[in-house]
Amino acid sequence: MFDLGDLGMLSARELLKVSHVFVTHTHMDHFIGFDTLLRILLGRDKTLHLFGPPNFHRHVEGKLAGYTWNLVNEFENAFTLAVNEVHPDIILKKTYACQEGFLNKAAALTMPFSGTLLKEPAFSVQCLLLNHRTPCLGLSLKESFSINIIKEKLEELELPVGPWLNRFKSAIYQGEDLKGDFLVTWKEAGGITHEKRFRLGDLAEKIARITPGQKIVYITDVVADPENCRLIIALAQGADLLFIEAPFLDNEKETAWKKHHLTAREAGELAKKAGVKDFRLFHFSPRYKGHAEELEKEARQAFEP
């Protein structure tokens, strides 16, 4: 998840799937959802990994200090927060255990940082530090490759959609031996278990379409100063999709500058210079409620050749 704003539109079931959260900065509209997510995950066997800018530990600890934790030692499950504070060349990591009342007075673990926050077999997350009169993370998610399941091929092989597909995708992403066996298992009504055995590579050829992965970039709360623009263009270079803020029209450029935000035209220009395939505007000022099409039009005019 990128940022922790209002999470009211997400169900508890969706929030329970969250394992990593990347917080650009701790202004209220980007961090107020922390409490909601924390409440949903309490009492679960889970580690929630959080990433944020300098002073992030202090802000997380401030949130945690606002509650009384005298009953959490009764929880049987171990819920932990792994909080990573991102600096230009290092990451400082601290761990907070629910059963210990989320207290951690130990020194942070220091790790080198060269741009990558998370690397999984299927994707990686990169970031850089931008300026919003406070450090603010710019974020990029890049897939290694994309696996699309061909439903018609499943039907031809008389295979159902089910949890086994997650195991199948994981095996491909992990680079397992394509000549090795892969067992497809599923249950039908009445608890009857079925099995079919395939060579992993043969199954992949029959049911999967593997294509180059997408690159998605997320930029919010920045001013269009030369250094920010240089860094944004570098991070977003060639992205398939750029999510970029556009709080104001360009006729309010002075206001945008004072508030350290972009105009729609600046957003479109940055998207064009970065050579992205497409972009989505967000984070509009309330004064444009009902007039989002004006912001979109201005940005598109700057973006189109």
N, C-alpha and C positions, 0 to 999 in steps of 0.2 A: 504494500500500500504506500502510495506517495501522499504525504501529509495526513493530518488527523483533524480535519475540520468537523462540521456537523455530520455525524454518522447516522442520523435519524432515518435515512432512506434505506439503510442496510439492515437486514434481518440478523438476529442472533446466530442463525445457522451460517450465514455468510461470514460474519465476524469471527466465528470459531475457526475458520480456515486460515486466518491471517497468521503468518509466522514472522514476517519481517516488515517493519515500518520505517520509512525514510522521511524524516521531518525536515522540511527546508529551513524553517526558522520557527521560533516559538511565539510569534504574535498570536493573539487569541483565535483568530479565524483559521489558523493552520494547526492549532494544538488543542482546541477545546474538546475534541473527541477522545483524548487520552483517557479521561475518566470513564466514558462509555465502554471503550474497549477493555479497560482494566476490570470493570465490573463483570463483563461477560466472561472473562478468562479466569477469574478467581476460582480456586478450587479445582483447577484442571491440571493434569500432568502435562505441562507444556513450558517451553521457553519462548518468550517473545523477544525478538531481537529488534532493538531500536537504534536508529542512527540519526544524529543531529549535529548542528554546528557547535563551535566553541561555547562553553558554559552550559552545554546540554545536561550534564549531570546535575548541576545546580537547579535547573528548571524541573527536571524529573523528580528530584528529591523534594523540591518545594510542593509539587503536586502530591506526592506520597505523604508528606508531613501534615497535609490537611485532614487526614483521616486517623481514626483510632483503630489500631490493629491488635487489640487485646485478645481476640478470639481465633486468630489465624493459626496459632500453634495446634489447634484442634483439627485442622484440615489433614486428611490422609494423603492428599495429592500434593505433588511438589510443583508449584508454579514459580517461575523465575523470570525476572527481567534482565536481559543482557543489554546494557546501554553503552553505545559507542559514540564518543565525542570526536568529531572529525576536525582536524587542524590541517594546515597546508601540507605538512609532510609526515604527520603522525596521527594515529588514532589512539585515544585513551578509552579503555574499556573497564567498566565496573559492573558487578553482578549484584542483584538485589533479590533475595529469596523471600517469598511470601511468608513461609513458616517462621522466619526470623524477623517479621514485622517490617520487611523491606529496608532494614538497616545495613549499611556498609560503610565502615569507617576506615577500611583498608585503602592503601594507595592504589590508584588505577594502574592497570596493566598497559604498558606502552608498546604499540606495534607500529612498524613502518607503514607509510601510506604513499602510494604513487598513482592514485586515481581510481582504483577498483575497490568498491565496498563489499561486493558479494560476487562469488563465482560458483555457479552450479553447472552441472553437465548441460542443462537445457538453456541456460541464459546467464548473463552477468549484468551487474549494475555498476556503472561508473558515476563519478560526481566531480564537481569542482566548486570552489567557493566564490560566490558572487557578492556584490555590494548592494545592500538595502538599508544603508546607515547602520546595519548590523550584518554580520556574516549570514549568507543565505545559500543553501545548496542548490545547484543546478544538477539535474539527474538524467541519466540515460540508461535505458534497459535495452539490451541487445540479445536476441535469441541466437543460439548456436545454429539451429535450423528448425524448421517447422514440420511437424508430422500431422497430416490430415488423414483421417480414417475414411475409407470409401465404403459407405453403408451398403451399397449394392453388392460389393464383393463379400461382405460379411454374410449377407443373405445367401449368396451362392454357395458359401462354405457351411451354411447352416450354423453360424456362430452368432450368439446374441451380443448386444451391447451390454457391458457390465464392468465391474472393477478390474477384471483381467486386462482391459485395455490400458489402464494406468501402469500395470506391471510391464506390459508390452512396450509402451512408450519409454518407460524408464530404462528398459534393457537396451533400446536403441540409443537413447541419449548417453547411457553409461558406456557405450561402445563394446557391449558384450559380443562374444564370438558369434558371427552370423551362421556358422556351421553347427553351432550348438543347438540342443533341444530346447523348445519352449512349450510348456504345458498350459493349454487353455482349459480353465475349469469354471463351471457355473452351476448354479442350483435352479431347479424348477420348482413349481408349486408342489408341496408335499415333501420338500426337503431332499428330493432326488438329486444327486450330484453327477454331473457329466464331465468327461474329460476328452480332449483331443490333443494329440502331440504333433508338433510341427518342427521343422528346422526354422530357427529364428529368421534367417535371411529369406527363405521361401515365403514365410508368412508375411514379411515386410513387403516383398514384391507383389503379393496378391492383394493386400488390404490397405496399404499405406501409400500416400503421395507425399514424398519428402521434398521440400522446397527450401530455398535460402531463408534464414530467419529475418524477422523484422527488427528495425531499430526504432525505438520510441523515446522521445526526449520531452522532459517536463521542465518548463521555465516559468517561475512566478516571482513577483515582488522584486523587481530590479529596475534600476534607472539606466537609461541609454547613454552611459558615459563610455568613452573609448575602450577602457579596459573590460568592462562588462560585455560590450558588443564583441570584442575580439574573442573572449572566452566562450560566449554563447555560440558564435559562429563555428568555433572549433568543436565544441561538444555536439552540436546538432548537425554537423556536416554529413550530408547524404541520408539523413533520417527518413524513414518511411512516413512517420507521423510526428509532428511537433505540436505539443500542447504548450501554448504560450499565452501569458496574460495580456489583456488589452483593456485596462480600466477606463481610458479616456480617448476621445477623438483628438486629432492633431491640433484642432483649434484651441485646445486646452493644454497645449504642450508645456506651458509654464507651470500650470498646476501639477501636471504629471511629474515634472522635474523636481518640484518642491517636495512632493510626496514620495519621491523615489520609485516611480512606476513608469511603465511604457505607455505610449499611445498606440492606437490600432495601426497607424501607418508605420511606426517604428517596428511593431511586431511583424508586419508583412515584409518590411525591408530586411529584417534579420532572417526571416524564413527564406527569402530569395537568395541572400548572400550565402546562406548555409547549404543551398541546393537541396532543400527537403522536397519530398514528393508531395506532401500535403501538410496542412496545419489545422488546428482547432483553437479558436479563441476561448478564453474563459476569464473569470475574475473581473467582471464588469463593475464599474462604479454604480451604486444604486440610482444615480441620477439618470442612467440610461435604461431603466426598467421599461420594458415594452418597446425599446428602440435598438435592440441588439443588431438588427439588420444594418444600421448605419455604421456600426463598428466593423461588422463583417465586410461591408462594401469598401470601406476605406482600406482595410488590410489587404483585400483581394486586389485592389487597384495597384497597391505597392508591390504585390507579389507577382502578378501576371507580367509576362514579358512584353 
